[in-house]
Amino acid sequence: MEKERLRIGMDRVSVEYEFLNTTNEDIATEVLFPLPGANVSFSPRPLGVSGWHVWVEGKERPYETETKAVVKGADQSALLRRFSVDIATFGHFDTDADGKIKGDMQKLTAAQQRELTRAGLLDNGFPTWTVFTTYHWRQTFPAHRILHVKHEYEPSSGLRYFDAAYFQNDNEELSGSCVDAGTRKTLAAAAPKNLGFVEGSIDTLWVDYILTTANTWRTPIKDFELVAERPKPAERHQTYVSFCWDGKVEDRGDEGVVARARNFVPSRELRVMFFKLVN
């Protein structure tokens, strides 16, 4: 891989690649783009990835999608499909003002819900499976030529609200996105003392991305750039961005937070967290 340009925002992921076939023959192979496993989480938009597109040399290409529902390592997709439960959106999961679960689960009989519960797919009506989605298409890489590939989509994301104590203590989410001490202190001072959907609370939204897929190609990535995009100008104020990176990270203001690498071999996956103060 000669080049990869990855841009991750709160509502869009875009990635561009330049692949070089160094052999004397054209190579036809299946290209796979897997998404991180996703669980039910509250989100500012409908659950599941949407708007996925791929372009090769500027021309949009058709693709296929494989979606699985996994519980404790077991693929339970067939059972959900038998009951017409949409896997990717967790049965179009939602709750009403009283906390009652809405969506495909409402259409199931009591016996069907019990069967899903026995299979570990439901817990008191709450979807518990992990969604694994892979996009793929057949691609020919011409000999001794660079091929430009781009795809983008609206990612599935998590959303939570945190109080001051959360930012003052160690926890997996903050350490997993390498939130530095200065940012933690700023967020703790701005967060409410008690958790609640109140003025002054902090929306915490995160987007996950699998970096190590690139290692299925010949390594390293010669030229890699990641841009964690800030929100639109009207929403940019008081939004903090954090992710783990071994090396220099540059804040470019309106453009976003940028990390670059030469001869890059990813060793872990990526989580970009966005902390937005709600006024």
Steps between C-alpha positions, in 0.01 A plus 500: 500500500659825386268740679201513736303812592250439781255764620275428798226736610201477728270417208728391214797273436691535174811308394707513182767251398763469230587135428800404288521162330876443473469170308502438124143365500158646571367374833128439561397457861218562746540824694356489853415794723386380845343729756565475875253294698210716616263465795186689585581851616311825511589703194403835348391317184344164409706197598712335234727622223337681208599665174789264424655563156816394320670661200784358291682751280214741563225262387254363754504123530237249612581294808359230724433509873531224757344564842517263795352496849744343744448398864794357695675405177196327347335625181126533575409683178275225364275508805447876481432485127244223556307740722551795259711693752737744329852418617686821417258732683440260791143451388457876436560539871359809669318593818206730561466767770404236755802282421296237314696326226378566146582337168500146367477351850146632536391274213631181659286258696585422860627156390731657239639745754568214739688312226716805430563540872611135530741557210649799684368752248267680741517602865160622627420594141828690456714392198832355620665380178806653338468604135790422268471649151736451207476678164673327209542511123708334228787716379772473235831671571686572173867405480747779582225754553362696793126453560307766692218375726272708719210417726295690752205442731306631798638297790323333785597691812451493874366787708510546877471780754754530780532683828813661648607188694526302179775727366684504834545122519675238289271300272525290188336749265726793584819294507393324177496833318799650685324806641781706653502641853440860389192408297364287785537792739321735259214256444466422872468873576232541232300186580210499747553363851219250452431308183195609308374646178544852629645827389875478515520122446754357256399292199766234444484339158751251361574342162698176471709396199699185416850608400664157493307388190774676306741228618328247273672685215873520454629720781584772582272786395759733355309824566218512756294792626213511749279805546250502787260762368345760721124562469355758264602860579173584679555203735877512536528699820583303813542167321806298604648215295723217622648175367806284568800548276866405526658818375432866443140623487435842351198720565425684176207701628211494253643204308512276806754295695757337273737204540742387230741211455748364248540125446209443737404152623187526719526306825161584655157627411383858529239676712443872448307670779320833469409691817244771439394742769125558497411860578 
